[in-house]
Amino acid sequence: MNVTRRPPDGHRHDRAAVVRLFDTVRQGLFVGTVTPEDCVTRAVNSHLKLMLGWPPESPDAEVRPLAPEAFADPSARQALLDALARNGSVTDFPVRLLRRNAEPLWVEWSAVAETAGDGRLDVEAIVRDVSERKRLDDQARELYQQLLQAEKMAALGQTISGVAHELNNPLATILASAEQLARKPVDPGIRRGLDTILGEAERAAKIVRNLLTFARKRHTTRAMVDLNQVVRETLALRQFGLRATNIEVIDALASGLPPLFADPFQLQQIVLNLVINAEQAMISAHGRGALMVRSWQHTDRDAVVLEVNDDGPGVPATVLPRIFDPFFTTKSAGQGTGLGLTVAYAIAEEHGGSLRVESSPGNGASFFLELPTGGTSVAAPGPPPDLSPGAGAGAQVLLVEDEAALAGAVSEGLRDAGFFVIEASDGEEGLARLRERAFDLVVCDLRMPRMDGPAFYRAMAAATPALARRVIFVTGDVAGTDAERFLEESGCRWLAKPFRLSELLRTVREVLA
């Protein structure tokens, strides 16, 4: 009787045959014994060596893909061994290994194992490199999250637009009434109270404007912009967060900078991203910090430069080349999308400028935003219009406003300035007043019941074309809406609610002049 002798344990196949088979497979192959503390390799193929960063001629025993130090996460190794011991096999088990140079890569293990006693497992495995698939999956997940976020922001923008309108009307009434009272002779105690009301109402108005700026999309609209003003307004948006996290802001913005032809809202987005990144870096490093914003004019390159500097941990040299790459982030999962600096970089380039970073570990980071001035110069002004307090006195003004309290405060202010005012509560009533008498100027709300501002304007322009050039609109929000396009097309002057009464009076006199 022929008896087939079993080869010694762990040597089921002739090594030469195994090597020939291994080297024809374009996946990593491993045969060895694993213990809770170690990994003994009997055979690996050339593909697995290359996958893990080893030269093909390296001795098999040196390549130990199941050793504890080969895993980016020790708990993942324990989970893999537990599954092998419990089930005798695993299929497509994902773990993150470390290459020979400590660079991580995602792999999937499909393996069978036999218990060899003393907690040892004899393992035969196929190892697939799935790093690229994992990267694409993560990117798809990030894009999906971005789409969800975009939908949420769109819904939030619509909600905030309505809320802003409701808030801005009472704020406008408070400002106009307080300013009107402040013009009258009152004792010092009452004046201090009125000054407080005015200051706090303006603060609330600024908060609403900042919310609108960042909660809804806008059409790109470029104008002559003061970069320092954009920076200070953005810092005001983050004022509470900076103060709450013990971050000191150092203002080193140079005066007298030339204006930039830019979209102020996109510039705000750049500055906001840079400031938030600096905040997070400083807080993660030592729970507090100093943020410096510095600007200057680069005359040789006809540009303005803004530096945002932090005293955080700095940017590692390995990260610097990729810091503006899409979806690249060093933050923990859920803490960042890796798009903030990418968007900032794209906006800078779209404006003909640049965004760069300088940093060394332990010495903080400095981001430099450079934008061209384009040799801009301010044209010599013509003769100024007559804006003296008595200018336009006696002019007939139609005020179309559905908020009764605001209409009363504005009417009183206009009458005290010498204007004759007739009120209308909506567009239809406004047209009826126009049919009754002639007016020199119209102040009109954009959003009203029954007939809104644009509909009223079109009907009025058809009936009295000359008056269409002397209309001032007031509104709580126009950003990214049909109202914004209407105002651009009509060329009408407009004021954002809440406005100061003095601002309205100045605009009225300018339009009449």
C-alpha positions as CSV (number, residue, x, y, z in Angstrom):
1,M,0.0,0.0,0.0
2,N,1.3,3.4,-1.0
3,V,1.3,5.9,1.8
4,T,1.6,9.6,1.0
5,R,3.8,11.3,3.6
6,R,2.6,14.7,4.7
7,P,5.3,17.4,4.4
8,P,6.3,19.1,7.6
9,D,3.8,21.6,8.9
10,G,4.2,25.0,7.1
11,H,5.8,23.4,4.1
12,R,2.9,22.1,2.1
13,H,4.4,23.0,-1.2
14,D,7.8,22.9,-2.7
15,R,9.3,26.4,-2.3
16,A,10.4,26.6,-6.0
17,A,6.8,25.9,-7.1
18,V,5.5,28.4,-4.7
19,V,7.9,31.1,-5.9
20,R,7.0,30.5,-9.5
21,L,3.3,30.6,-8.7
22,F,3.7,33.7,-6.5
23,D,5.5,35.7,-9.1
24,T,2.8,35.2,-11.7
25,V,0.1,36.7,-9.5
26,R,-0.4,40.5,-9.6
27,Q,-1.6,40.6,-6.0
28,G,0.3,40.4,-2.8
29,L,0.7,36.8,-1.5
30,F,1.8,35.9,2.0
31,V,2.5,32.6,3.8
32,G,3.6,32.6,7.5
33,T,2.9,32.2,11.1
34,V,1.4,34.9,13.3
35,T,1.4,35.3,17.1
36,P,-0.1,38.1,19.2
37,E,3.3,39.7,19.4
38,D,5.1,38.8,16.1
39,C,5.0,37.6,12.5
40,V,7.2,35.0,11.0
41,T,7.2,35.1,7.2
42,R,7.9,31.9,5.2
43,A,7.1,33.3,1.8
44,V,6.0,36.5,0.1
45,N,5.9,37.3,-3.6
46,S,7.6,40.2,-5.3
47,H,4.3,42.1,-5.8
48,L,3.7,42.3,-2.0
49,K,7.3,43.5,-1.5
50,L,6.8,46.3,-4.0
51,M,3.4,47.1,-2.4
52,L,5.1,47.5,1.0
53,G,8.1,49.5,-0.3
54,W,10.7,46.7,-0.2
55,P,13.1,45.9,-3.1
56,P,12.2,42.7,-4.9
57,E,15.5,41.1,-3.9
58,S,14.8,41.6,-0.2
59,P,14.8,38.4,1.8
60,D,11.2,37.1,2.4
61,A,11.8,37.0,6.2
62,E,12.3,40.7,6.4
63,V,8.9,41.5,4.9
64,R,6.5,41.0,7.8
65,P,3.1,42.5,6.8
66,L,1.3,41.0,9.9
67,A,3.8,42.3,12.5
68,P,2.4,44.8,15.0
69,E,4.6,47.7,13.7
70,A,3.2,47.1,10.2
71,F,-0.3,48.4,11.2
72,A,-1.3,52.0,11.4
73,D,-3.9,51.1,14.0
74,P,-2.9,48.3,16.5
75,S,-6.6,47.6,17.2
76,A,-7.1,46.8,13.5
77,R,-4.4,44.0,13.7
78,Q,-6.1,42.5,16.7
79,A,-9.5,42.6,15.0
80,L,-8.0,40.8,11.9
81,L,-6.3,38.1,14.1
82,D,-9.5,37.6,16.1
83,A,-11.5,37.1,13.0
84,L,-9.0,34.6,11.6
85,A,-8.9,32.6,14.9
86,R,-12.7,32.7,15.2
87,N,-13.8,31.9,11.6
88,G,-10.6,30.3,10.1
89,S,-10.8,32.8,7.2
90,V,-11.6,36.4,6.2
91,T,-12.6,37.9,2.9
92,D,-11.8,41.5,1.8
93,F,-10.9,42.5,5.4
94,P,-9.8,46.2,5.2
95,V,-6.9,47.5,7.3
96,R,-4.4,50.3,6.9
97,L,-0.8,49.1,6.8
98,L,2.4,51.1,6.8
99,R,4.9,50.9,4.0
100,R,8.6,50.5,4.8
101,N,8.9,54.4,4.8
102,A,5.9,54.7,7.2
103,E,3.6,55.9,4.5
104,P,0.1,54.5,5.0
105,L,-1.8,52.4,2.5
106,W,-5.2,50.7,2.6
107,V,-5.2,47.0,1.8
108,E,-7.8,44.2,1.9
109,W,-6.9,40.7,3.3
110,S,-8.5,37.5,2.0
111,A,-6.9,34.7,4.1
112,V,-7.3,31.3,5.6
113,A,-5.7,30.3,8.9
114,E,-5.1,27.2,11.0
115,T,-4.5,27.2,14.7
116,A,-1.0,25.9,15.4
117,G,-1.1,26.0,19.2
118,D,0.2,28.5,21.8
119,G,-1.9,31.3,20.1
120,R,-0.1,30.8,16.8
121,L,-1.9,31.0,13.5
122,D,-0.6,29.6,10.2
123,V,-1.8,32.1,7.6
124,E,-2.0,32.0,3.8
125,A,-3.3,35.2,2.4
126,I,-3.9,37.4,-0.7
127,V,-3.3,41.1,0.0
128,R,-4.8,43.7,-2.4
129,D,-3.8,47.4,-2.5
130,V,-7.1,49.4,-2.4
131,S,-5.6,52.8,-1.6
132,E,-6.8,54.3,-4.8
133,R,-10.2,52.9,-4.5
134,K,-10.4,54.1,-0.9
135,R,-9.3,57.5,-2.0
136,L,-12.0,57.6,-4.7
137,D,-14.6,56.4,-2.2
138,D,-13.6,59.1,0.3
139,Q,-13.7,61.7,-2.5
140,A,-17.1,60.6,-3.6
141,R,-18.3,60.7,0.0
142,E,-16.9,64.2,0.4
143,L,-18.6,65.3,-2.8
144,Y,-21.9,63.8,-1.5
145,Q,-21.4,65.6,1.8
146,Q,-20.7,68.8,-0.2
147,L,-23.9,68.4,-2.2
148,L,-25.9,67.8,1.0
149,Q,-24.2,70.9,2.5
150,A,-25.0,73.0,-0.5
151,E,-28.7,71.9,-0.3
152,K,-28.7,72.8,3.4
153,M,-27.1,76.2,2.7
154,A,-29.6,76.9,0.0
155,A,-32.5,76.2,2.3
156,L,-30.8,78.1,5.1
157,G,-30.2,81.1,2.7
158,Q,-34.0,81.2,1.9
159,T,-34.8,81.0,5.6
160,I,-32.3,83.7,6.6
161,S,-33.5,86.0,3.8
162,G,-37.0,85.9,5.3
163,V,-35.7,86.2,8.8
164,A,-33.5,89.1,7.8
165,H,-36.4,91.0,6.3
166,E,-38.4,90.5,9.5
167,L,-35.5,91.6,11.7
168,N,-34.3,94.5,9.5
169,N,-37.7,96.2,9.5
170,P,-37.9,96.7,13.4
171,L,-34.1,97.4,13.5
172,A,-34.7,100.2,10.8
173,T,-37.6,101.5,12.9
174,I,-35.4,101.6,16.1
175,L,-32.5,103.3,14.3
176,A,-34.7,105.9,12.6
177,S,-36.7,106.6,15.8
178,A,-33.6,106.8,18.0
179,E,-31.8,109.1,15.6
180,Q,-34.8,111.3,15.3
181,L,-35.0,111.6,19.1
182,A,-31.3,112.3,19.3
183,R,-31.7,115.4,17.1
184,K,-34.0,116.9,19.8
185,P,-32.7,118.7,22.9
186,V,-32.6,116.1,25.7
187,D,-30.8,115.8,29.0
188,P,-27.4,114.0,29.1
189,G,-28.9,110.8,30.7
190,I,-31.4,110.3,27.9
191,R,-28.8,111.1,25.3
192,R,-26.6,108.4,26.6
193,G,-29.5,106.0,26.4
194,L,-30.2,107.0,22.8
195,D,-26.5,106.5,21.9
196,T,-26.6,103.0,23.4
197,I,-29.8,102.2,21.4
198,L,-28.2,103.4,18.2
199,G,-24.9,101.5,18.8
200,E,-26.6,98.2,19.7
201,A,-29.1,98.4,16.9
202,E,-26.2,99.0,14.4
203,R,-24.4,96.0,16.0
204,A,-27.4,93.8,15.5
205,A,-27.7,95.0,11.9
206,K,-24.1,94.1,11.2
207,I,-24.7,90.6,12.6
208,V,-27.6,90.1,10.2
209,R,-25.6,91.4,7.2
210,N,-22.8,89.0,8.0
211,L,-25.2,86.1,8.2
212,L,-26.6,87.0,4.8
213,T,-23.1,87.3,3.4
214,F,-22.1,83.8,4.3
215,A,-25.4,81.9,4.2
216,R,-26.4,82.4,0.6
217,K,-24.8,82.3,-2.8
218,R,-24.3,85.5,-4.8
219,H,-23.7,86.5,-8.3
220,T,-20.1,87.6,-8.7
221,T,-20.2,91.4,-8.6
222,R,-16.9,93.3,-8.7
223,A,-16.4,96.9,-7.6
224,M,-13.7,99.1,-6.2
225,V,-13.0,97.6,-2.8
226,D,-11.0,98.6,0.3
227,L,-9.1,95.5,1.3
228,N,-8.6,96.7,4.9
229,Q,-12.4,97.2,5.3
230,V,-13.1,93.7,4.0
231,V,-10.6,92.3,6.6
232,R,-12.0,94.2,9.5
233,E,-15.6,93.3,8.6
234,T,-14.6,89.6,8.4
235,L,-12.8,89.8,11.8
236,A,-16.0,91.4,13.2
237,L,-17.9,88.3,12.1
238,R,-15.4,86.1,14.1
239,Q,-15.2,88.5,17.0
240,F,-17.1,86.3,19.5
241,G,-15.3,83.1,18.6
242,L,-11.9,84.7,18.8
243,R,-12.6,86.3,22.1
244,A,-14.1,83.0,23.5
245,T,-11.0,81.0,22.6
246,N,-8.5,83.6,24.0
247,I,-7.1,84.6,20.6
248,E,-5.6,88.0,20.4
249,V,-6.0,89.9,17.1
250,I,-3.2,92.2,16.1
251,D,-4.2,94.8,13.5
252,A,-1.2,95.9,11.4
253,L,-3.2,97.0,8.3
254,A,-1.5,99.8,6.5
255,S,-3.5,103.0,5.7
256,G,-3.7,104.6,2.3
257,L,-3.8,101.4,0.3
258,P,-5.1,101.7,-3.3
259,P,-8.6,100.2,-3.9
260,L,-8.9,96.8,-5.6
261,F,-11.4,95.9,-8.4
262,A,-12.8,92.7,-6.8
263,D,-15.8,90.9,-5.4
264,P,-15.9,91.9,-1.7
265,F,-17.9,88.8,-0.8
266,Q,-15.4,86.5,-2.4
267,L,-12.5,88.3,-0.7
268,Q,-14.4,87.9,2.6
269,Q,-14.5,84.2,1.9
270,I,-10.8,84.0,1.5
271,V,-10.1,86.0,4.7
272,L,-12.7,83.9,6.6
273,N,-11.1,80.6,5.5
274,L,-7.6,81.8,6.5
275,V,-8.7,83.2,9.9
276,I,-10.7,80.0,10.8
277,N,-7.7,77.8,9.8
278,A,-5.4,79.9,11.9
279,E,-7.8,79.7,14.9
280,Q,-8.1,75.9,14.7
281,A,-4.3,75.5,14.4
282,M,-3.6,77.7,17.5
283,I,-6.4,76.1,19.6
284,S,-5.2,72.6,18.8
285,A,-1.6,73.5,19.7
286,H,-1.9,75.4,22.9
287,G,-5.6,76.5,23.4
288,R,-4.9,80.2,22.7
289,G,-2.8,82.3,20.4
290,A,-2.1,85.6,18.6
291,L,-3.4,86.3,15.1
292,M,-1.8,89.1,13.2
293,V,-3.3,90.6,10.0
294,R,-0.9,92.8,8.1
295,S,-1.3,94.6,4.8
296,W,1.0,96.7,2.6
297,Q,1.4,97.9,-1.0
298,H,3.9,96.2,-3.2
299,T,4.7,99.0,-5.5
300,D,7.2,97.0,-7.7
301,R,4.4,94.6,-8.7
302,D,1.5,97.0,-8.6
303,A,-0.2,94.9,-6.0
304,V,-1.6,94.9,-2.4
305,V,-0.5,92.1,-0.1
306,L,-2.4,90.8,3.0
307,E,-0.6,88.5,5.5
308,V,-2.5,86.4,8.0
309,N,-0.1,85.1,10.5
310,D,-0.6,82.7,13.5
311,D,1.6,81.4,16.2
312,G,0.3,77.8,16.0
313,P,2.3,74.6,15.4
314,G,3.2,75.5,11.8
315,V,2.8,73.4,8.7
316,P,5.0,70.2,8.3
317,A,7.3,70.2,5.3
318,T,5.5,67.1,3.9
319,V,2.2,68.9,4.0
320,L,3.3,72.3,2.4
321,P,3.3,71.0,-1.3
322,R,-0.3,69.7,-0.9
323,I,-1.9,72.3,1.3
324,F,-4.0,73.9,-1.5
325,D,-5.0,70.5,-3.1
326,P,-8.7,69.7,-3.2
327,F,-9.9,67.4,-0.4
328,F,-6.5,67.4,1.3
329,T,-6.8,68.0,5.1
330,T,-4.9,67.2,8.2
331,K,-7.9,67.5,10.4
332,S,-9.8,64.6,11.9
333,A,-12.7,63.0,10.1
334,G,-15.7,65.3,10.2
335,Q,-13.6,68.4,11.1
336,G,-12.8,69.6,7.6
337,T,-13.6,69.0,4.0
338,G,-10.2,69.9,2.6
339,L,-11.8,72.5,0.3
340,G,-11.4,75.8,2.2
341,L,-7.9,76.6,1.1
342,T,-8.6,75.3,-2.4
343,V,-11.5,77.7,-2.8
344,A,-9.4,80.6,-1.4
345,Y,-6.6,79.8,-3.9
346,A,-9.1,79.6,-6.8
347,I,-10.7,83.0,-5.9
348,A,-7.2,84.6,-5.6
349,E,-6.2,83.3,-9.1
350,E,-9.6,84.3,-10.5
351,H,-8.8,87.9,-9.4
352,G,-5.4,87.8,-11.1
353,G,-3.6,87.3,-7.7
354,S,-2.0,84.6,-5.8
355,L,-2.2,82.8,-2.4
356,R,0.9,81.2,-0.8
357,V,2.1,80.0,2.5
358,E,5.3,80.1,4.5
359,S,5.9,78.0,7.6
360,S,8.2,75.9,9.6
361,P,7.2,73.4,12.3
362,G,6.8,75.1,15.7
363,N,7.0,78.6,14.3
364,G,3.4,79.2,13.1
365,A,2.3,79.9,9.6
366,S,1.9,82.9,7.4
367,F,-0.5,83.0,4.4
368,F,0.1,85.8,1.9
369,L,-2.8,87.0,-0.4
370,E,-1.5,89.2,-3.2
371,L,-4.0,91.0,-5.4
372,P,-3.3,93.4,-8.3
373,T,-4.3,97.0,-8.1
374,G,-4.2,97.3,-11.9
375,G,-2.8,100.8,-11.7
376,T,-6.2,101.9,-10.5
377,S,-6.7,105.6,-9.9
378,V,-9.6,107.6,-8.6
379,A,-10.9,110.1,-11.1
380,A,-11.0,113.7,-10.1
381,P,-14.5,114.4,-8.7
382,G,-16.8,116.8,-10.3
383,P,-18.5,119.6,-8.4
384,P,-20.3,118.1,-5.4
385,P,-24.0,118.2,-5.2
386,D,-25.7,120.5,-2.6
387,L,-26.1,118.3,0.4
388,S,-26.6,121.0,3.0
389,P,-29.4,120.5,5.6
390,G,-31.7,122.8,3.7
391,A,-31.1,121.3,0.2
392,G,-34.3,120.0,-1.4
393,A,-36.5,121.6,1.2
394,G,-40.2,121.7,0.1
395,A,-39.8,118.7,-2.3
396,Q,-42.7,116.4,-2.6
397,V,-41.8,112.9,-1.5
398,L,-43.9,109.7,-1.8
399,L,-43.0,107.1,0.8
400,V,-44.3,103.6,-0.1
401,E,-43.7,101.3,2.9
402,D,-45.9,98.6,4.4
403,E,-44.3,98.7,7.9
404,A,-46.4,101.4,9.6
405,A,-43.9,102.0,12.5
406,L,-41.0,102.4,10.1
407,A,-43.0,104.6,7.7
408,G,-43.9,106.9,10.6
409,A,-40.3,107.2,11.8
410,V,-39.0,107.9,8.3
411,S,-41.8,110.3,7.5
412,E,-41.1,112.3,10.6
413,G,-37.4,112.5,9.8
414,L,-38.1,113.7,6.2
415,R,-40.6,116.3,7.4
416,D,-38.3,117.6,10.0
417,A,-35.7,118.0,7.2
418,G,-38.1,120.2,5.2
419,F,-39.7,117.7,2.8
420,F,-43.4,117.3,2.2
421,V,-44.3,113.6,2.6
422,I,-47.3,111.5,1.5
423,E,-47.4,107.8,2.7
424,A,-48.7,104.7,0.9
425,S,-48.8,101.2,2.4
426,D,-48.1,99.2,-0.7
427,G,-47.6,99.6,-4.5
428,E,-51.2,99.8,-5.4
429,E,-51.8,102.6,-3.0
430,G,-48.6,104.3,-4.2
431,L,-49.9,104.3,-7.8
432,A,-53.2,105.8,-6.6
433,R,-51.2,108.6,-4.9
434,L,-49.3,109.2,-8.1
435,R,-52.5,109.7,-10.0
436,E,-53.7,112.3,-7.5
437,R,-50.6,114.6,-7.5
438,A,-47.1,115.1,-8.8
439,F,-44.0,114.1,-6.8
440,D,-40.4,115.0,-6.9
441,L,-39.0,111.8,-5.5
442,V,-40.2,108.3,-4.4
443,V,-38.8,106.2,-1.5
444,C,-40.1,102.7,-1.8
445,D,-39.8,99.3,-0.1
446,L,-38.9,96.4,-2.4
447,R,-40.9,93.6,-0.6
448,M,-44.6,94.5,0.1
449,P,-47.9,92.7,0.0
450,R,-50.3,93.1,-3.0
451,M,-47.9,94.9,-5.3
452,D,-44.2,94.8,-4.5
453,G,-41.5,97.4,-5.4
454,P,-40.5,96.1,-8.9
455,A,-44.1,95.9,-10.0
456,F,-44.8,99.4,-8.7
457,Y,-41.7,100.7,-10.4
458,R,-42.6,99.3,-13.8
459,A,-46.1,100.7,-13.6
460,M,-44.8,104.1,-12.4
461,A,-42.1,104.3,-15.1
462,A,-44.7,103.6,-17.8
463,A,-46.9,106.4,-16.5
464,T,-44.3,109.0,-15.4
465,P,-40.9,108.2,-17.0
466,A,-39.2,111.3,-15.6
467,L,-39.9,110.2,-12.1
468,A,-38.4,106.8,-12.7
469,R,-34.9,108.4,-12.4
470,R,-35.7,109.7,-8.9
471,V,-36.6,106.5,-7.0
472,I,-34.8,105.2,-3.9
473,F,-35.5,101.6,-2.8
474,V,-35.1,100.3,0.7
475,T,-34.9,96.6,1.4
476,G,-33.9,94.0,4.0
477,D,-32.0,91.7,1.6
478,V,-31.3,91.5,-2.1
479,A,-28.2,89.3,-2.3
480,G,-28.5,86.6,-4.9
481,T,-32.2,87.3,-5.6
482,D,-34.3,88.6,-8.4
483,A,-34.4,91.9,-6.5
484,E,-30.6,92.2,-7.0
485,R,-30.9,91.8,-10.7
486,F,-33.8,94.2,-10.8
487,L,-31.8,96.9,-9.0
488,E,-28.8,96.4,-11.4
489,E,-31.1,96.6,-14.5
490,S,-33.1,99.7,-13.3
491,G,-30.0,101.6,-12.0
492,C,-32.0,102.9,-9.0
493,R,-30.4,103.9,-5.8
494,W,-31.1,101.7,-2.9
495,L,-30.4,101.4,0.8
496,A,-30.1,98.2,2.9
497,K,-32.3,98.0,6.0
498,P,-31.6,99.0,8.7
499,F,-30.3,102.3,7.6
500,R,-29.5,105.5,9.5
501,L,-31.9,108.4,8.9
502,S,-28.9,110.6,8.1
503,E,-27.9,108.2,5.3
504,L,-31.4,108.3,3.8
505,L,-31.5,112.1,4.0
506,R,-28.1,112.3,2.2
507,T,-29.2,109.9,-0.5
508,V,-32.5,111.9,-1.0
509,R,-30.6,115.1,-1.4
510,E,-28.1,113.5,-3.9
511,V,-31.0,112.1,-6.0
512,L,-32.8,115.4,-6.0
513,A,-29.6,117.3,-6.9
